[in-house]
Amino acid sequence: MIILPAVPYEPILPLRTGADYIASLRGRDLPVYLFGERVAEPVDHPMIRPSINAVAETYDLALREPELAAVISPFTGERVSRFLHVAHSADDLVRQNKMQRRLGQLT
């Protein structure tokens, strides 16, 4: 049996910035290991940070280009990142693909 550490519950919030996302990761004391060694603060590790920055860009893109990277959630009625949105139509999939292409250009 695998027991995962408890992660503090965060209620669904409106769109936030990439900086907010990065700040939310800091100080969580998550058991992250790289090459067999524990990483004290993954946010500051040079091999992990590029991945964190790429995810942070999804938040920033949703704020900078909402017509491309944000959508109104049918579950909450709030504007959310299209990156996290569950597609409900062919149009959703096309828009999601366009957003992913844009993220690829930026990261």
Buried (B, 14 or more C-beta within 10 A) or exposed (E): EEEEEEEEEEEEEEBBBBEEBBEBBEEEEEEBEEEEEEBEBBBEBEEBBEEBBBBBBBBBBBBEEBEBBBBEBEEEEEBBBBBEBEBEEEEBEEBBEEBBEBBEEEB
